[in-house]
Amino acid sequence: MSAKAPLVSYDQLHIQQKCIYQAFGCAEPVTGKAMALAVNAKGYSADDGMAVSILAAKYGFTKAMLCTGNFFNTQVAFTPGAEYIVVIASGTGPARVAALFRGYAGQGVDLGDAALTHRALGDVIWHAVYAKAGSAHRADLAWTDRQGLRSDGPREGDCVIFYERAPA
């Protein structure tokens, strides 16, 4: 019987891999290291796709949806005062979403469960940003991207998974 590989910690992540912790750090006054320890405590490495689901559940981001950047930018009705963790895969939009969910017809897909989110994340390179809604309109989202890669959120051809936390 072989020994299980040690879990990857926050300190072992490359800067690009820390974006999810930086995004959740905008919503919660918790360090990335503390968040990664919570992920490790669940039996996952800090760089595992399940980290997103674990942190979403821990911090009350109860709605999870997979969609294209176009759908996100034109069809999503945002809840004023709500917070969003938006996970983006550049330029993989409709094809990636369709490959994950047969019968996809351009609408968003409610993920609702961690297993689906983990399946959707797969092996694609993602980037996470934080947004807070000033109104129901996309134009009124205030974006925070600690790495400066997507300070304006997703673009039309992207694949997007977003998590919503209702206002307190």
Backbone bond lengths (Angstrom), bond angles and torsions (degrees), N, CA, C in turn:
res aa  C-N    CA-C-N  psi(-1)  N-CA   C-N-CA  omega(-1)  CA-C   N-CA-C  phi
1 M - - - 1.454 - - 1.530 108.69 -
2 S 1.308 116.21 126.60 1.468 119.60 -178.01 1.529 110.78 -87.51
3 A 1.299 114.73 152.91 1.459 120.43 179.17 1.527 109.58 -74.59
4 K 1.310 114.82 145.13 1.460 120.57 178.25 1.531 109.11 -72.96
5 A 1.330 115.90 137.79 1.470 120.43 179.61 1.530 109.63 -62.62
6 P 1.327 117.23 143.33 1.467 119.13 178.24 1.530 110.69 -65.31
7 L 1.314 115.54 149.57 1.462 120.90 180.00 1.529 110.51 -72.71
8 V 1.316 115.64 142.81 1.466 121.94 176.83 1.531 108.41 -73.50
9 S 1.320 116.31 131.79 1.459 121.99 179.37 1.528 110.36 -96.86
10 Y 1.312 115.20 171.41 1.469 120.85 177.71 1.532 111.34 -59.28
11 D 1.319 116.43 -41.54 1.463 120.28 -177.89 1.524 112.90 -64.87
12 Q 1.313 117.75 -21.35 1.458 121.75 179.79 1.528 113.41 -86.87
13 L 1.313 117.46 -8.18 1.463 121.03 -178.88 1.523 111.22 -74.38
14 H 1.328 116.44 146.80 1.457 121.45 169.43 1.523 106.99 -74.53
15 I 1.305 118.08 157.41 1.470 121.32 -177.08 1.536 111.63 -54.66
16 Q 1.346 117.40 -39.30 1.461 120.23 -179.15 1.526 111.54 -64.65
17 Q 1.318 117.44 -28.43 1.457 121.15 -179.47 1.527 112.66 -78.92
18 K 1.302 117.60 -10.25 1.467 121.16 -177.85 1.521 113.09 -86.63
19 C 1.327 117.47 -2.26 1.467 120.19 -174.83 1.521 112.78 -59.45
20 I 1.329 118.26 -36.51 1.460 119.53 -179.44 1.529 110.45 -65.41
21 Y 1.307 116.44 -39.24 1.465 120.41 178.63 1.532 110.48 -70.32
22 Q 1.315 116.51 -35.13 1.464 120.74 176.49 1.524 110.72 -67.15
23 A 1.328 117.35 -39.92 1.467 120.72 179.29 1.526 110.32 -65.12
24 F 1.327 117.85 -49.01 1.464 119.92 178.13 1.524 110.87 -65.30
25 G 1.327 117.96 -28.83 1.453 121.64 176.86 1.518 113.33 -64.65
26 C 1.312 117.28 -21.48 1.470 120.91 175.00 1.527 110.79 -74.16
27 A 1.325 116.81 -25.32 1.460 121.61 -178.04 1.525 112.61 -94.72
28 E 1.319 116.56 -26.36 1.458 121.87 -175.79 1.526 110.05 -131.34
29 P 1.331 118.03 138.67 1.464 120.52 178.45 1.530 111.43 -80.96
30 V 1.327 115.37 60.92 1.458 122.38 -177.28 1.526 107.54 -128.78
31 T 1.304 117.59 142.30 1.467 120.12 179.43 1.526 110.76 -73.63
32 G 1.307 115.60 155.95 1.459 121.15 175.64 1.515 111.07 -58.66
33 K 1.312 116.00 -38.73 1.465 120.73 -179.98 1.527 110.67 -62.01
34 A 1.336 117.18 -43.46 1.470 120.64 179.04 1.529 110.88 -65.93
35 M 1.328 116.83 -38.80 1.465 119.75 177.50 1.528 110.74 -64.06
36 A 1.319 116.76 -43.81 1.464 120.68 -179.55 1.534 110.73 -64.79
37 L 1.311 117.41 -34.02 1.468 120.16 175.88 1.533 110.52 -63.29
38 A 1.339 116.64 -37.33 1.469 120.28 176.87 1.531 110.77 -65.30
39 V 1.327 116.84 -38.07 1.466 121.77 176.38 1.524 109.70 -65.77
40 N 1.332 116.87 -46.40 1.471 121.41 177.91 1.535 110.86 -59.22
41 A 1.332 116.76 -38.22 1.466 120.99 -179.08 1.533 111.89 -63.53
42 K 1.318 116.76 -24.03 1.468 121.53 177.07 1.532 111.57 -86.28
43 G 1.343 116.52 -1.30 1.454 120.65 177.13 1.512 115.27 94.42
44 Y 1.333 117.25 14.54 1.467 121.92 -179.44 1.518 110.97 -117.77
45 S 1.306 115.86 149.05 1.459 121.66 174.22 1.524 109.37 -72.13
46 A 1.310 115.47 154.35 1.460 121.05 -179.10 1.522 112.45 -62.36
47 D 1.344 117.89 -21.66 1.463 121.27 -179.55 1.532 113.13 -98.81
48 D 1.320 117.86 8.40 1.462 121.87 179.33 1.528 110.10 -79.79
49 G 1.320 116.79 145.05 1.461 121.06 177.97 1.521 113.34 -59.02
50 M 1.327 117.61 -25.57 1.463 120.38 178.17 1.520 112.28 -65.99
51 A 1.325 118.09 -17.86 1.471 120.62 178.81 1.527 110.48 -56.22
52 V 1.317 116.66 -39.09 1.465 120.53 -179.14 1.521 110.06 -61.48
53 S 1.331 116.98 -49.41 1.466 121.07 -179.21 1.523 111.68 -64.05
54 I 1.313 116.48 -40.35 1.459 120.76 -179.86 1.524 110.46 -62.72
55 L 1.331 116.43 -46.65 1.468 119.68 -179.36 1.529 111.17 -69.23
56 A 1.328 117.41 -37.86 1.468 120.42 178.13 1.527 109.93 -59.50
57 A 1.316 116.56 -46.98 1.463 120.12 179.45 1.526 111.33 -64.97
58 K 1.317 116.83 -43.34 1.466 121.59 -178.14 1.529 112.27 -60.94
59 Y 1.332 116.40 -38.26 1.466 120.07 -174.37 1.527 114.09 -104.47
60 G 1.327 117.91 14.46 1.458 121.14 170.74 1.516 116.45 81.04
61 F 1.320 117.67 21.51 1.462 120.63 174.16 1.529 106.36 -87.20
62 T 1.337 115.86 91.01 1.463 120.81 -167.55 1.518 114.47 -89.50
63 K 1.296 118.64 -22.26 1.470 120.47 179.54 1.525 108.50 -97.48
64 A 1.325 116.55 130.89 1.463 121.47 177.03 1.517 108.38 -130.77
65 M 1.340 116.67 129.45 1.456 120.37 -179.38 1.516 110.75 -138.36
66 L 1.325 115.54 140.31 1.457 124.10 174.42 1.515 107.51 -104.31
67 C 1.327 117.52 132.00 1.461 120.55 179.78 1.527 109.76 -160.56
68 T 1.301 115.54 178.59 1.459 120.53 174.13 1.528 108.73 -87.48
69 G 1.324 115.98 162.32 1.457 120.05 175.59 1.519 111.21 -60.49
70 N 1.321 116.96 -37.53 1.461 120.84 178.93 1.530 110.48 -61.97
71 F 1.333 117.72 -45.80 1.458 121.21 178.32 1.523 109.98 -61.37
72 F 1.324 117.38 -46.46 1.459 121.54 179.86 1.521 110.84 -57.40
73 N 1.316 116.85 -44.06 1.461 121.52 -174.63 1.525 114.14 -78.45
74 T 1.329 118.18 -20.33 1.468 119.78 -174.48 1.524 115.06 -121.26
75 Q 1.327 118.91 -20.59 1.464 120.38 -172.34 1.526 115.63 -117.43
76 V 1.307 117.81 -20.45 1.466 119.87 -176.43 1.526 109.62 -77.12
77 A 1.342 115.81 129.13 1.465 121.56 173.40 1.524 106.59 -93.96
78 F 1.298 117.00 111.91 1.455 122.35 -177.29 1.527 110.12 -82.08
79 T 1.307 116.27 148.15 1.455 122.43 179.68 1.522 108.41 -90.84
80 P 1.344 118.29 118.29 1.462 119.21 179.64 1.526 111.61 -53.87
81 G 1.324 115.87 130.47 1.456 122.51 -179.49 1.523 114.40 85.98
82 A 1.331 116.97 -9.71 1.467 120.05 179.39 1.521 110.36 -73.99
83 E 1.330 115.21 157.60 1.457 121.85 177.13 1.524 108.82 -112.60
84 Y 1.323 115.17 148.72 1.457 121.11 -176.34 1.530 110.62 -133.22
85 I 1.324 115.44 136.11 1.452 122.08 165.92 1.518 103.87 -104.29
86 V 1.318 116.23 119.56 1.462 121.56 -175.29 1.526 108.20 -115.50
87 V 1.323 115.47 117.46 1.460 122.23 -177.15 1.527 106.79 -106.48
88 I 1.332 116.35 123.46 1.468 122.47 -168.77 1.531 110.95 -121.19
89 A 1.334 115.46 133.86 1.469 121.37 168.96 1.524 106.08 -114.71
90 S 1.304 116.10 114.42 1.459 121.82 -174.26 1.515 113.16 -62.57
91 G 1.327 115.66 131.09 1.451 122.55 169.41 1.513 116.66 63.61
92 T 1.332 118.60 17.79 1.458 119.89 -178.78 1.515 112.02 -113.33
93 G 1.320 117.41 8.68 1.455 124.66 -170.96 1.514 119.65 -38.78
94 P 1.321 118.25 -96.87 1.462 120.17 -170.87 1.526 113.83 -58.12
95 A 1.313 118.24 -41.22 1.463 120.17 -177.84 1.527 110.77 -65.16
96 R 1.317 117.83 -43.71 1.464 121.76 -179.24 1.525 110.22 -65.43
97 V 1.321 117.26 -45.87 1.457 120.72 -179.35 1.532 109.53 -63.76
98 A 1.328 117.54 -44.97 1.468 121.53 -179.58 1.521 111.41 -63.57
99 A 1.327 117.40 -37.07 1.463 120.63 179.35 1.530 110.96 -66.62
100 L 1.311 117.19 -31.71 1.453 121.21 -178.79 1.531 112.19 -80.02
101 F 1.312 115.86 -35.40 1.457 120.25 -175.02 1.524 110.17 -132.07
102 R 1.339 115.31 103.50 1.473 120.12 178.26 1.507 109.50 -60.94
103 G 1.301 116.31 144.09 1.448 120.67 179.66 1.519 113.38 85.16
104 Y 1.330 116.87 4.10 1.465 120.39 178.89 1.521 109.32 -59.04
105 A 1.314 116.63 127.79 1.463 120.69 -176.41 1.522 112.16 -122.11
106 G 1.313 117.76 29.71 1.460 120.07 175.58 1.513 114.67 97.43
107 Q 1.312 118.37 -12.12 1.454 120.87 178.70 1.516 109.43 -87.42
108 G 1.305 116.54 171.44 1.452 120.02 176.57 1.521 110.24 -77.60
109 V 1.306 117.19 156.88 1.463 123.28 178.58 1.520 107.68 -115.24
110 D 1.342 116.06 119.82 1.460 120.58 178.20 1.519 108.39 -71.34
111 L 1.313 117.18 119.22 1.464 120.51 -177.27 1.514 112.11 -82.16
112 G 1.282 117.29 -40.14 1.443 122.53 172.66 1.517 118.56 54.05
113 D 1.312 119.25 -19.37 1.454 117.92 -177.71 1.518 111.73 -144.46
114 A 1.314 114.60 148.74 1.460 121.01 -172.49 1.520 112.85 -61.30
115 A 1.328 117.12 -34.62 1.470 119.36 -178.93 1.526 110.52 -63.57
116 L 1.325 117.13 -41.15 1.461 119.80 178.12 1.518 111.04 -66.70
117 T 1.323 117.20 -40.27 1.455 120.33 179.20 1.519 110.16 -62.72
118 H 1.320 116.40 -43.91 1.458 120.81 179.93 1.526 109.78 -62.39
119 R 1.330 117.44 -42.54 1.467 122.06 177.38 1.522 110.30 -61.67
120 A 1.316 116.89 -42.18 1.462 121.22 -178.47 1.520 111.74 -66.79
121 L 1.330 116.84 -38.06 1.463 120.15 -179.81 1.519 111.14 -65.40
122 G 1.327 116.17 -42.38 1.458 121.13 175.94 1.513 113.76 45.83
123 D 1.326 116.11 -139.17 1.463 121.16 -175.80 1.524 112.52 -107.52
124 V 1.325 117.15 16.36 1.457 121.71 178.88 1.525 109.02 -78.63
125 I 1.308 117.81 148.73 1.465 121.49 176.61 1.532 108.21 -83.21
126 W 1.301 115.00 121.87 1.462 122.38 -176.41 1.522 110.18 -113.66
127 H 1.336 115.08 161.23 1.461 121.31 172.85 1.521 107.30 -134.21
128 A 1.327 117.87 136.52 1.459 122.15 -176.67 1.515 111.09 -112.28
129 V 1.336 115.38 139.50 1.458 122.90 176.33 1.533 108.74 -134.87
130 Y 1.308 115.44 165.31 1.460 123.09 179.59 1.519 108.75 -112.94
131 A 1.334 116.24 144.65 1.458 120.52 174.86 1.522 109.62 -143.50
132 K 1.323 115.55 149.79 1.462 121.52 174.22 1.522 107.64 -126.37
133 A 1.324 115.12 134.86 1.468 120.60 -175.21 1.523 111.36 -88.20
134 G 1.339 115.14 127.41 1.455 120.81 174.11 1.516 111.06 -88.87
135 S 1.339 116.51 -23.35 1.466 123.48 177.88 1.526 107.42 -156.35
136 A 1.318 117.15 -168.96 1.468 121.57 179.05 1.524 112.04 -79.59
137 H 1.319 118.19 -4.52 1.461 122.03 -173.87 1.529 112.65 -97.49
138 R 1.306 115.42 141.65 1.476 122.95 179.77 1.532 111.45 -55.59
139 A 1.319 116.34 -37.52 1.464 121.02 -177.85 1.533 112.36 -63.77
140 D 1.325 117.02 -19.67 1.463 120.82 -177.34 1.533 113.50 -100.09
141 L 1.330 116.98 17.85 1.460 119.90 173.80 1.525 108.81 -83.19
142 A 1.313 116.48 131.50 1.465 121.88 175.16 1.529 106.82 -97.10
143 W 1.331 116.33 114.12 1.459 122.65 -173.75 1.519 112.05 -94.52
144 T 1.340 116.53 144.37 1.457 122.56 170.77 1.523 107.80 -132.25
145 D 1.308 115.95 119.59 1.464 122.10 176.95 1.524 106.52 -129.41
146 R 1.316 116.71 101.85 1.459 121.78 -175.33 1.524 112.82 -62.67
147 Q 1.336 117.06 -18.76 1.460 120.01 179.78 1.530 112.25 -101.66
148 G 1.324 117.37 -5.56 1.457 121.39 176.28 1.525 115.93 68.65
149 L 1.330 117.27 19.82 1.463 119.93 -178.48 1.516 113.28 -88.02
150 R 1.328 116.97 -34.00 1.463 122.01 -178.63 1.525 110.55 -139.01
151 S 1.296 116.02 58.70 1.460 121.35 -177.40 1.518 113.54 -67.37
152 D 1.335 116.96 -7.88 1.465 121.58 177.60 1.521 111.73 -114.85
153 G 1.327 117.52 10.33 1.456 121.35 177.33 1.520 113.51 81.55
154 P 1.345 116.48 -163.01 1.462 120.42 -175.11 1.529 113.18 -72.86
155 R 1.321 113.44 157.66 1.464 121.54 176.77 1.523 109.30 -111.38
156 E 1.305 116.56 168.89 1.461 122.51 -172.95 1.527 114.04 -50.18
157 G 1.321 119.29 -46.96 1.454 121.67 -174.09 1.514 115.74 -85.92
158 D 1.317 117.94 7.61 1.461 121.38 -177.37 1.527 112.26 -82.60
159 C 1.312 114.76 159.45 1.460 122.61 166.40 1.524 105.30 -99.80
160 V 1.331 117.44 135.52 1.462 122.02 -172.95 1.528 110.29 -130.97
161 I 1.303 116.26 136.33 1.459 121.68 164.50 1.518 104.81 -119.49
162 F 1.334 116.41 123.04 1.469 116.90 177.38 1.515 110.60 -124.24
163 Y 1.321 113.02 149.36 1.450 122.89 -179.22 1.531 107.36 -120.29
164 E 1.323 116.43 137.12 1.466 120.61 -178.33 1.514 110.18 -118.40
165 R 1.345 114.53 137.02 1.468 120.72 171.08 1.521 106.35 -117.96
166 A 1.325 115.55 120.63 1.463 121.14 -178.49 1.518 110.02 -63.40
167 P 1.347 116.24 151.80 1.462 119.16 178.21 1.528 111.01 -63.80
168 A 1.326 115.02 148.93 1.475 120.47 -178.53 1.508 111.14 -69.85
